[in-house]
Amino acid sequence: MELFLILKILFIIGVVIALYAIARNLDIIKIILIYWKDLILRK
């Protein structure tokens, strides 16, 4: 049971870190998405 609790805590920490990284790189992600949209719509 303790192992499950530790894994759950690590998972929550990982999700928080991932969300923080996504929030920090949001402008880069937007640029990439606009680039892909332009590539798809141009064809």
C-alpha positions in Angstrom: 0.0 0.0 0.0 2.9 2.4 0.8 4.4 1.7 -2.7 1.1 2.7 -4.3 1.0 5.9 -2.3 4.6 6.8 -3.3 3.9 6.0 -7.0 0.7 8.2 -6.8 2.7 11.1 -5.3 5.5 10.8 -8.0 2.8 10.7 -10.7 1.2 13.9 -9.4 4.6 15.6 -9.2 5.4 14.5 -12.8 2.1 15.9 -14.0 2.7 19.2 -12.3 6.2 19.5 -13.8 4.8 18.5 -17.3 2.1 21.2 -17.0 4.7 23.8 -15.9 6.9 22.9 -18.9 4.0 23.1 -21.3 2.9 26.5 -19.9 6.5 27.8 -20.2 6.8 26.7 -23.9 3.3 27.6 -24.9 4.5 30.3 -27.4 6.9 27.8 -29.0 4.1 25.2 -29.3 1.8 27.8 -30.9 4.4 28.6 -33.5 4.9 24.9 -34.3 1.1 24.4 -34.6 0.7 27.4 -36.9 3.6 26.1 -39.1 2.0 22.7 -39.4 -1.4 24.3 -40.1 0.1 26.3 -42.9 1.8 23.2 -44.4 -1.4 21.2 -44.4 -3.6 24.0 -45.8 -1.2 24.9 -48.5 -1.5 21.5 -50.2 
